[in-house]
Amino acid sequence: MTILTNRSQLRAALEKGHRPQGSGKLGLEFEQFILNSSGKTVSYFGPDGVEEILKSLAAKTGWREYFDQGYLVGLTAPDGRAITLEPGAQIEFGSTPCVDLPALQGEVGHYRSLLAQLRAEKGYCFLALGANPSSRPEDIRRLPKSRYNYLEPWLQQAGELGIWMMKATAGVQINFDHYHEEDAMLKLRTVFQLAPLFNAIFANSLVRAGELSGYMSWRGHVWTKTDNSRCGLIETLIAPDSTFDDYIDWVLDVPMLFIERDGKLVDKRGASFRDFMQSGEATEADWDLHLSTPFPEVRFRPQVELRCADTVPPEYALALAALVEGLFYNQDALQHAAALTAHWSFGERLETWHRAHRSALAGATPDGKPLLDFARELLKMAKPSASAEPFLDPLRELLADGRSLAERTAAEITRKGAGADLQSILAPYCCSYSS
């Protein structure tokens, strides 16, 4: 074990995310809920449970199985693709770092074909929504993963809705590269600045546990009530002159959860990593593990991880990846995107973020315009590669219509009137997985 003795080691964990300019790749993390043919959440445990689904996927793919406390909790392909589980047994696909959108589409397509087979065999619905439409978190038995033995009780006391976040929400994350510290921080700041727009465009969690949530992005709102010490928009990191040192200082003060010793997690809940490092016991592996425990709207892992979007159907998830490519891998587009909302104060940005959760693209900005206007302007700024450009078509259609998927769902519920069958209205978000 390499003991941490100086700040350069902390910086090195971020710097290892640097890539040569022009060689940027894209990765996708894509979460979904698993429902049975009756529309009920499938438990991890028991016959036809999620553990059995993983066993079936292991048999179909030959991917390496990963166990925690004797339970199967994930699969990894030789090339790095992964299928893992979130605390409420939401299933997550993780791609490799892909050189372009067609390559990413190929990996997503293979995953979709696996889900289509399971749907045909067992009637499972793999649902592309940002909130569980049928179950409350207290009705979902948590995944037996050692990490969550510490995270769950911490979140129960850290915020009002942390258990909703763990067990009953799902999101899409896009991972992309940086070239040097200045580039990395510009990209991080820009995602923070655009978080209300990303959240509004990809809002897709109007329904929760069989009822209307009151938010177009209930998932987004849940994150504001999870743990303010490690989540949300971070004012010091949005500052124009922020550096890796600012990021490190923030993470040093995020309360610890655990470290690993001899293959087992050791409870460190509430301790300061800053103090832990001064004790002379902290290792580079401890720092890397601690870097995985903050959950802001964007973070370094060690690439930039954009975390602002609800889960959406695969074609929209790929559109988000194409938008990221067109904004963050073109320097002109990046500079324009960074300037789009730079005039908002932190308080205005925070308030707009909350409005995005409640109203999505209809939410008001500090400029007195709807977020839709800024979203359309952002799309115009994107300069995707020729291979990525067609993948923006679903986003173009959505913004031309002027409504997020959640806003479309709200309109459909209104059209059908009181007593509308929410399960039938949400059914297309399951059918989107057919081959």
C-alpha positions as CSV (number, residue, x, y, z in Angstrom):
1,M,0.0,0.0,0.0
2,T,1.3,3.4,-0.9
3,I,0.8,5.9,1.9
4,L,-0.4,9.4,1.1
5,T,2.2,11.9,2.1
6,N,1.7,14.9,-0.1
7,R,-0.8,16.8,-2.3
8,S,0.8,15.8,-5.5
9,Q,-0.5,12.2,-5.0
10,L,-4.0,13.6,-4.6
11,R,-3.6,15.5,-7.9
12,A,-2.2,12.5,-9.6
13,A,-5.6,10.7,-9.2
14,L,-7.2,13.4,-11.3
15,E,-4.4,13.8,-13.7
16,K,-4.5,10.1,-14.7
17,G,-7.7,11.0,-16.5
18,H,-5.8,13.2,-19.0
19,R,-5.7,12.0,-22.7
20,P,-3.8,13.3,-25.7
21,Q,-5.8,16.1,-27.4
22,G,-8.0,14.9,-30.2
23,S,-8.2,11.3,-28.8
24,G,-11.3,11.8,-26.7
25,K,-13.7,8.9,-26.2
26,L,-17.2,8.5,-24.8
27,G,-18.6,6.1,-22.2
28,L,-22.2,5.5,-21.2
29,E,-23.7,4.3,-17.9
30,F,-27.4,3.4,-18.3
31,E,-29.7,2.4,-15.5
32,Q,-33.2,0.8,-15.8
33,F,-35.9,-0.7,-13.5
34,I,-36.9,-4.3,-13.9
35,L,-40.6,-5.0,-13.7
36,N,-42.5,-8.2,-14.1
37,S,-45.4,-8.9,-16.5
38,S,-47.8,-7.5,-13.9
39,G,-45.9,-4.2,-13.6
40,K,-44.4,-5.0,-10.2
41,T,-40.8,-4.3,-9.3
42,V,-38.7,-7.5,-9.5
43,S,-36.8,-8.2,-6.3
44,Y,-33.1,-9.2,-6.3
45,F,-34.0,-12.2,-4.2
46,G,-35.9,-15.4,-5.0
47,P,-37.0,-17.4,-8.1
48,D,-37.0,-15.2,-11.2
49,G,-35.4,-12.4,-9.2
50,V,-32.7,-10.1,-10.4
51,E,-29.9,-12.4,-9.2
52,E,-31.4,-15.1,-11.5
53,I,-31.4,-12.5,-14.4
54,L,-27.7,-11.9,-13.9
55,K,-27.1,-15.7,-13.9
56,S,-29.0,-15.9,-17.2
57,L,-27.0,-13.1,-18.7
58,A,-23.8,-14.7,-17.5
59,A,-24.7,-17.9,-19.3
60,K,-25.7,-16.0,-22.5
61,T,-22.5,-13.8,-22.6
62,G,-19.8,-15.8,-20.8
63,W,-18.8,-12.6,-18.9
64,R,-17.0,-12.8,-15.6
65,E,-19.2,-12.9,-12.6
66,Y,-18.6,-10.6,-9.6
67,F,-19.8,-11.6,-6.1
68,D,-20.1,-9.6,-2.9
69,Q,-20.8,-11.4,0.4
70,G,-21.6,-14.5,-1.7
71,Y,-24.2,-12.8,-3.9
72,L,-23.9,-12.3,-7.6
73,V,-24.0,-8.5,-8.2
74,G,-22.3,-7.9,-11.5
75,L,-20.8,-9.1,-14.8
76,T,-17.7,-7.9,-16.6
77,A,-16.8,-8.5,-20.3
78,P,-13.2,-9.1,-21.4
79,D,-13.2,-5.7,-23.1
80,G,-14.5,-3.9,-20.0
81,R,-18.2,-3.6,-20.6
82,A,-20.2,-4.3,-17.4
83,I,-23.7,-5.1,-16.1
84,T,-24.0,-4.1,-12.5
85,L,-26.8,-3.4,-10.0
86,E,-27.9,-0.3,-8.1
87,P,-29.2,-0.6,-4.4
88,G,-32.8,-1.2,-5.4
89,A,-31.7,-3.8,-8.0
90,Q,-31.9,-1.4,-10.8
91,I,-29.8,-2.9,-13.6
92,E,-27.0,-0.8,-15.2
93,F,-25.1,-1.2,-18.4
94,G,-21.6,0.4,-18.5
95,S,-20.0,0.7,-21.9
96,T,-16.3,0.8,-22.7
97,P,-14.7,4.1,-23.7
98,C,-15.9,4.3,-27.3
99,V,-14.1,6.1,-30.1
100,D,-17.3,7.3,-31.7
101,L,-21.1,7.1,-31.6
102,P,-21.5,4.2,-33.9
103,A,-19.2,2.1,-31.7
104,L,-21.2,3.2,-28.6
105,Q,-24.4,2.3,-30.5
106,G,-23.0,-1.1,-31.2
107,E,-22.4,-1.8,-27.5
108,V,-25.8,-0.5,-26.5
109,G,-27.4,-2.6,-29.3
110,H,-25.8,-5.8,-28.0
111,Y,-27.1,-5.0,-24.5
112,R,-30.6,-4.3,-25.9
113,S,-30.6,-7.6,-27.7
114,L,-29.8,-9.4,-24.4
115,L,-32.7,-7.6,-22.7
116,A,-35.0,-8.5,-25.6
117,Q,-34.2,-12.1,-25.1
118,L,-35.1,-11.9,-21.4
119,R,-38.3,-10.1,-22.2
120,A,-39.3,-12.8,-24.7
121,E,-38.4,-15.6,-22.2
122,K,-39.8,-14.3,-19.0
123,G,-41.9,-11.2,-19.8
124,Y,-39.6,-8.8,-17.9
125,C,-39.9,-5.1,-18.7
126,F,-36.7,-3.1,-18.6
127,L,-38.1,0.3,-18.0
128,A,-36.4,3.5,-19.2
129,L,-37.7,6.0,-16.6
130,G,-36.0,8.2,-14.0
131,A,-38.2,7.0,-11.1
132,N,-39.7,3.7,-10.2
133,P,-43.4,4.0,-11.3
134,S,-44.7,1.1,-9.1
135,S,-42.8,0.9,-5.8
136,R,-41.8,3.1,-2.9
137,P,-38.3,2.5,-1.5
138,E,-39.6,0.9,1.7
139,D,-41.2,-1.8,-0.5
140,I,-37.9,-2.7,-2.1
141,R,-35.4,-5.0,-0.4
142,R,-31.9,-3.5,-0.8
143,L,-29.2,-5.2,-2.8
144,P,-26.9,-7.2,-0.4
145,K,-23.7,-5.3,-1.3
146,S,-21.2,-4.4,1.4
147,R,-20.8,-0.8,0.2
148,Y,-24.5,-0.2,0.8
149,N,-24.3,-1.4,4.4
150,Y,-22.6,1.9,5.1
151,L,-24.2,4.2,2.5
152,E,-27.8,3.4,3.4
153,P,-27.8,4.3,7.1
154,W,-25.7,7.4,6.3
155,L,-28.2,8.6,3.8
156,Q,-31.1,7.9,6.1
157,Q,-29.9,10.6,8.4
158,A,-28.2,12.9,5.9
159,G,-31.3,14.0,3.9
160,E,-35.0,13.5,3.4
161,L,-35.0,11.5,0.2
162,G,-31.6,9.6,0.2
163,I,-33.4,6.2,0.2
164,W,-35.5,7.2,-2.7
165,M,-32.3,8.0,-4.6
166,M,-30.8,4.6,-3.8
167,K,-33.7,2.3,-4.4
168,A,-36.2,4.1,-6.7
169,T,-34.4,6.4,-9.1
170,A,-32.4,5.8,-12.3
171,G,-30.2,7.9,-14.4
172,V,-27.9,8.1,-17.5
173,Q,-24.3,9.2,-17.1
174,I,-21.9,10.2,-19.9
175,N,-18.1,9.9,-19.3
176,F,-15.7,11.9,-21.4
177,D,-12.1,12.9,-21.5
178,H,-10.0,15.9,-20.6
179,Y,-6.6,16.9,-22.0
180,H,-5.0,18.9,-19.1
181,E,-6.0,20.6,-15.9
182,E,-7.4,23.8,-17.5
183,D,-9.4,21.8,-20.0
184,A,-10.7,19.4,-17.3
185,M,-11.9,22.3,-15.0
186,L,-13.5,24.1,-17.9
187,K,-15.5,21.0,-18.8
188,L,-16.4,20.4,-15.1
189,R,-17.5,24.0,-14.7
190,T,-19.5,24.0,-17.9
191,V,-21.5,20.9,-16.9
192,F,-22.3,22.5,-13.6
193,Q,-23.4,25.7,-15.4
194,L,-25.5,23.7,-17.8
195,A,-27.0,21.3,-15.3
196,P,-30.5,22.9,-15.3
197,L,-30.6,22.6,-19.1
198,F,-29.5,19.0,-19.1
199,N,-31.9,18.2,-16.4
200,A,-34.8,19.9,-18.2
201,I,-34.1,18.4,-21.6
202,F,-33.8,14.8,-20.2
203,A,-36.6,15.1,-17.5
204,N,-38.3,11.7,-17.5
205,S,-39.6,11.0,-14.0
206,L,-43.1,12.5,-13.5
207,V,-44.5,9.3,-12.0
208,R,-43.3,7.7,-8.8
209,A,-44.8,4.7,-7.1
210,G,-48.1,4.8,-8.9
211,E,-48.7,8.5,-8.5
212,L,-47.7,11.9,-10.0
213,S,-44.6,13.2,-8.2
214,G,-45.3,16.9,-8.8
215,Y,-42.0,17.1,-10.6
216,M,-41.1,16.5,-14.2
217,S,-37.8,15.2,-12.9
218,W,-38.5,13.6,-9.5
219,R,-35.1,12.0,-9.7
220,G,-33.5,15.4,-10.0
221,H,-35.4,16.7,-7.1
222,V,-34.5,13.7,-5.0
223,W,-30.8,14.5,-5.4
224,T,-31.4,17.9,-3.8
225,K,-32.7,16.1,-0.7
226,T,-30.1,13.3,-0.5
227,D,-26.9,14.6,1.2
228,N,-25.9,18.2,0.6
229,S,-22.4,17.5,1.8
230,R,-21.7,15.4,-1.3
231,C,-24.4,16.2,-3.9
232,G,-25.7,19.0,-6.1
233,L,-24.1,22.1,-7.5
234,I,-20.8,23.1,-5.9
235,E,-20.3,26.8,-5.7
236,T,-16.5,26.8,-5.3
237,L,-16.1,24.5,-8.4
238,I,-18.3,26.8,-10.6
239,A,-16.0,29.8,-10.0
240,P,-14.2,30.9,-13.2
241,D,-10.7,30.3,-11.7
242,S,-11.4,27.0,-10.0
243,T,-8.6,24.4,-10.2
244,F,-7.8,20.8,-9.3
245,D,-6.8,22.0,-5.9
246,D,-10.3,23.4,-5.4
247,Y,-11.8,20.0,-6.3
248,I,-9.4,18.3,-4.0
249,D,-10.2,20.6,-1.1
250,W,-13.9,20.0,-1.6
251,V,-13.5,16.2,-1.7
252,L,-11.2,16.3,1.4
253,D,-14.1,17.8,3.4
254,V,-16.8,15.4,2.0
255,P,-17.6,13.1,5.0
256,M,-15.9,9.7,4.6
257,L,-17.9,6.4,4.4
258,F,-15.4,3.6,4.5
259,I,-12.0,2.3,3.5
260,E,-11.0,-1.2,2.5
261,R,-8.6,-3.4,4.5
262,D,-7.8,-7.1,3.7
263,G,-10.7,-7.2,1.3
264,K,-13.3,-5.9,3.8
265,L,-14.8,-2.5,4.2
266,V,-14.0,-0.6,7.4
267,D,-16.5,2.0,8.8
268,K,-15.3,5.6,8.6
269,R,-18.6,7.3,8.4
270,G,-18.4,11.0,9.1
271,A,-14.7,11.2,9.4
272,S,-12.7,13.8,7.4
273,F,-10.3,12.5,4.8
274,R,-8.3,15.6,5.5
275,D,-7.8,14.5,9.1
276,F,-7.4,10.8,8.0
277,M,-4.5,11.8,5.7
278,Q,-2.8,13.7,8.5
279,S,-2.9,10.6,10.6
280,G,-0.4,8.9,8.2
281,E,-2.7,5.9,7.6
282,A,-4.4,7.0,4.4
283,T,-3.3,5.2,1.1
284,E,-3.7,6.1,-2.5
285,A,-6.3,3.3,-2.7
286,D,-8.2,5.0,0.1
287,W,-8.2,8.3,-1.8
288,D,-9.4,6.6,-5.0
289,L,-12.3,4.9,-3.1
290,H,-13.2,8.2,-1.4
291,L,-13.3,9.9,-4.8
292,S,-16.2,7.5,-5.7
293,T,-18.4,8.7,-2.8
294,P,-19.3,12.3,-3.7
295,F,-22.3,12.5,-6.1
296,P,-22.5,16.1,-7.5
297,E,-24.1,16.8,-10.9
298,V,-20.6,16.3,-12.4
299,R,-17.4,14.8,-11.0
300,F,-14.0,13.3,-12.0
301,R,-13.8,9.5,-12.1
302,P,-11.1,10.3,-13.4
303,Q,-12.7,11.3,-16.6
304,V,-15.5,13.9,-16.5
305,E,-18.8,12.2,-15.5
306,L,-22.0,14.1,-16.4
307,R,-24.7,13.0,-14.0
308,C,-27.6,15.4,-14.7
309,A,-30.0,13.3,-16.8
310,D,-32.9,11.0,-15.9
311,T,-32.9,7.6,-17.6
312,V,-34.4,7.9,-21.1
313,P,-34.9,5.4,-23.9
314,P,-31.7,4.3,-25.6
315,E,-32.1,6.6,-28.6
316,Y,-32.2,9.6,-26.3
317,A,-29.3,8.4,-24.2
318,L,-27.2,8.2,-27.4
319,A,-28.5,11.7,-28.3
320,L,-27.1,12.9,-25.0
321,A,-23.8,11.3,-25.8
322,A,-23.8,13.0,-29.3
323,L,-24.6,16.3,-27.7
324,V,-21.7,15.9,-25.2
325,E,-19.4,15.1,-28.1
326,G,-20.5,18.1,-30.1
327,L,-20.1,20.5,-27.1
328,F,-17.1,19.2,-25.2
329,Y,-14.8,17.9,-27.9
330,N,-15.0,21.0,-30.1
331,Q,-13.2,24.0,-28.5
332,D,-15.3,26.7,-30.2
333,A,-18.5,24.9,-29.1
334,L,-17.2,24.4,-25.6
335,Q,-16.3,28.1,-25.2
336,H,-19.8,29.1,-26.4
337,A,-21.5,26.6,-24.1
338,A,-19.5,27.8,-21.2
339,A,-20.6,31.4,-21.8
340,L,-24.3,30.5,-22.3
341,T,-25.3,30.8,-18.7
342,A,-22.1,32.2,-17.2
343,H,-23.9,35.5,-16.3
344,W,-26.2,33.7,-13.9
345,S,-25.3,34.1,-10.2
346,F,-24.9,31.0,-8.2
347,G,-28.2,31.7,-6.5
348,E,-30.0,32.2,-9.8
349,R,-28.4,29.0,-11.1
350,L,-29.6,27.0,-8.1
351,E,-33.1,28.4,-8.4
352,T,-33.2,27.6,-12.1
353,W,-32.0,24.1,-11.3
354,H,-35.0,23.6,-8.9
355,R,-37.4,25.0,-11.5
356,A,-36.0,22.5,-14.1
357,H,-36.8,19.6,-11.7
358,R,-40.4,20.9,-11.3
359,S,-41.2,22.2,-14.8
360,A,-38.5,20.9,-17.2
361,L,-38.3,22.9,-20.4
362,A,-41.2,25.1,-19.3
363,G,-39.2,26.3,-16.3
364,A,-38.2,29.9,-16.1
365,T,-34.6,31.2,-16.3
366,P,-33.2,34.3,-14.6
367,D,-33.5,35.9,-18.1
368,G,-37.3,35.6,-18.0
369,K,-37.2,33.0,-20.8
370,P,-38.2,29.3,-20.6
371,L,-35.4,26.8,-20.4
372,L,-36.6,25.6,-23.8
373,D,-35.1,28.7,-25.4
374,F,-31.7,28.1,-23.9
375,A,-31.9,24.4,-24.7
376,R,-32.5,25.2,-28.4
377,E,-29.6,27.6,-28.4
378,L,-27.4,25.0,-26.8
379,L,-28.2,22.5,-29.5
380,K,-27.3,25.0,-32.2
381,M,-23.9,25.4,-30.5
382,A,-23.0,21.7,-30.8
383,K,-20.6,20.7,-33.5
384,P,-20.7,16.9,-33.6
385,S,-18.5,14.8,-35.8
386,A,-20.1,13.5,-39.1
387,S,-20.6,10.1,-37.5
388,A,-22.3,11.6,-34.4
389,E,-24.5,14.1,-36.2
390,P,-27.4,11.7,-37.0
391,F,-27.7,10.6,-33.4
392,L,-28.9,14.1,-32.5
393,D,-32.1,13.6,-34.5
394,P,-34.2,12.5,-31.4
395,L,-33.1,15.6,-29.5
396,R,-33.9,17.8,-32.5
397,E,-37.4,16.4,-32.7
398,L,-37.9,16.7,-28.9
399,L,-36.8,20.4,-28.8
400,A,-38.8,21.2,-32.0
401,D,-41.8,19.8,-30.2
402,G,-40.8,21.9,-27.1
403,R,-41.5,19.3,-24.5
404,S,-39.3,16.8,-22.5
405,L,-40.5,13.2,-22.3
406,A,-42.0,14.0,-18.8
407,E,-43.9,16.9,-20.2
408,R,-45.3,14.6,-23.0
409,T,-46.3,12.1,-20.3
410,A,-48.1,14.9,-18.4
411,A,-50.0,15.9,-21.5
412,E,-51.0,12.3,-22.2
413,I,-52.3,11.9,-18.6
414,T,-54.3,15.2,-19.0
415,R,-55.7,14.0,-22.3
416,K,-56.9,10.7,-20.9
417,G,-58.4,12.4,-17.8
418,A,-59.0,11.3,-14.2
419,G,-58.4,7.6,-13.6
420,A,-55.9,7.3,-16.4
421,D,-54.0,4.0,-16.3
422,L,-50.5,5.1,-15.6
423,Q,-49.1,1.7,-16.4
424,S,-50.4,1.8,-20.0
425,I,-49.2,5.4,-20.5
426,L,-45.7,4.4,-19.4
427,A,-45.7,1.1,-21.4
428,P,-43.8,2.6,-24.4
429,Y,-40.8,3.1,-22.1
430,C,-40.6,-0.6,-21.8
431,C,-41.3,-1.4,-25.5
432,S,-38.4,0.8,-26.5
433,Y,-36.1,-2.2,-25.8
434,S,-37.5,-4.4,-28.6
435,S,-34.9,-5.4,-31.1
